[in-house]
Amino acid sequence: MKMEKKIVIRPLTPELAEDYFDFFDHRAFSDGSPFFPCYCNAFNMPTEQFHKEVLEKAKEYGGADGWQRALRESAYRMVLNGEIRGYLAYDGDLAIGWCNANDRMKYYRVGVFDLSNAPADSVPDYCPREGYIKAIVCFEIAPEYRGMGIARMLLERVCADAEQDGYSYVEAYPEEEDDPKGSLAFTGPLKLFRNAGFVETEHTGSSYIVRKKLALDQMIDDRTVNGG
C-alpha cells in the first residue's frame, strides 16, 4: 500500500504516557486481536514482581476487567518511571503504532510467550553489559494502518538511534511466517528483519534470534554471531 499519510516516529517519554495508553486502549487491538488486553510491560518485569503486581492484583480486583486493570496500572507506573522504552508512530496527533525497544539487559524475557504464564527470568550470557545490544521485543500497528511500512519505519529509527548511542548490535526475536503462531506474533515478521540486514544467529523450533551489527570495533565472538 502506498504511504499517503505523514507518519512521525517519537521516542516514548513519560510526557507521552496518555498517547501510549490511548493507543493500547482504543486502536492496538481493535480488530479483536487475541493479545488484548496487553500494555507491553511483562518483558521488563522480573517474575516475582509480575506475580505480585499483575497476577495477584488481577485476582484481588476480580471480574472480567481485573486482569486488564492490573496490567494497565502496572504499565502506567512503568511508563512514568521510564522502565518501558520504545517508539510511538503518529498520524498527526494520533498514536497508531508502537515498537518496544530497550537495552537487552533491561528485559527479563523476550520472544513469543503467553502473557498469563510468563517464562522465568533470563538474561543471555552473550550480552556482557548494558549499552551493547539494543533489543526489539514487540511491534503493534493499528489495523487500518498495517501494510503501509510503519513497522519498517519504526525498525529503521531503532537501528539509527542505537548506532548513534554506541550500541554494537540490534537484536530481535521473530517467528516463522508459515508457522501457525507466526501470523499472530507481536515480534515482527522474519522478512522485516532480513530486509533490514539482520542475520539469523539462533533458530529453535519456529523462533529465531536475529541480529544486525552496528559497530565494527565491538564484536560478539564470531562463534556466537554465526550461531556456532
SULSUL-V180196 format. One record per helix or strand of 2 or more residues. SS is the DSSP state (h for helix, s for strand). FROM is the first residue (numbers start at 0). TO is the last residue. Records with the same first field share a line. If there is no record, write none. Layout:
SS: FROM-TO ; FROM-TO
This chain:
s: 6-10 ; 85-90 ; 93-102 ; 132-140 ; 168-171 ; 198-203 ; 206-212
h: 13-25 ; 41-43 ; 46-60 ; 65-79 ; 103-105 ; 114-116 ; 142-144 ; 149-163 ; 181-183 ; 189-194 ; 221-224
